[in-house]
């Protein structure tokens, strides 16, 4: 078997993996590079439920945790057996040099994707839009050592406010090398049937209301551009 000069650094949020393959743009890491291999002894698939309160993971299935780190470690112990969360990240340094690094982060990818799905159901269109834009700035500034800039506190205040309604359960199926987000359950779900069903019916307006709204929305642009 061909040997590879692989280095890995394991952390709470995942494992970074580097080797000669990451020094070029065209080569993937070999299966043997990742510290958690697929466990053939586990079930073909397993269903898990992640519980969130104000955007934070507080429980997995029927198990409740006092600290987020405990939840992350517990989820990692389950999901890593399915070899989930592997990829290669391409990033930019402060001086603009690009680099590649492999990673394995089973718990992180599941928490992030589950949290995002729950946000899609519980946040408004404009909350989601603004949060996405600010997240890019926040992540970039944090990466470049600007954590103490006052703008970061302003962004954090917005982030914290958006999480007040991000409560509920996210249902996930784990399979070898992949996962499925099945759906969510939340008392704050904005897909509430009392408003209507997307593409099917609505209970708050008529067809004439829609035509009037569309007309008013469209005709304002000629006035703005004059």
Secondary structure, DSSP 8 states (H G I E B T S, - for coil): ------EEEEETTEEEEE-GGGGSSS----GGGSSS---TTS-SEEEEEEEEETTEEEEETTEE-SSHHHHHHHHHHHHGGGT-SEEEEEEE-TTS-EEEEEEE-HHHHHHHHHHHHHHHHHS-HHHHHHHHHHHHHHHHHHHTT-TTSHHHHHHHHHHHHHGGG--EEEEEEEETTEEEEEEEE-TT-S--TTTEETTTEESS--HHHHHHHHHHHHHHHHHHH-
